[in-house]
């Protein structure tokens, strides 16, 4: 599956879409420097994309919309702005 895109809209992702997202297991590497990794969306948790870190009162263990199985093995959770079409 490929995300729907045109010149005026953001990609629309769905389960089965191949994507790229930043990921690193190095705790000392700043998030802005994480390399792009490829993977496939394996589950959706709709409705959580509107929840912000502030609404939880913390910035850890915050729900994300998509579960992505990275090609290298890890399962990561991301929102739409964190993803790019592969």
HELIX and SHEET records of a PDB file:
HELIX    1   1 UNK A   31  UNK A   33  5                                   3    
HELIX    2   2 UNK A   48  UNK A   50  5                                   3    
HELIX    3   3 UNK A   53  UNK A   56  1                                   4    
HELIX    4   4 UNK A   80  UNK A   82  5                                   3    
SHEET    1   A 5 UNK A  75  UNK A  78  0                                        
SHEET    2   A 5 UNK A  66  UNK A  70 -1                                        
SHEET    3   A 5 UNK A  36  UNK A  44 -1                                        
SHEET    4   A 5 UNK A  18  UNK A  22 -1                                        
SHEET    5   A 5 UNK A  84  UNK A  85 -1                                        
END                                                                             
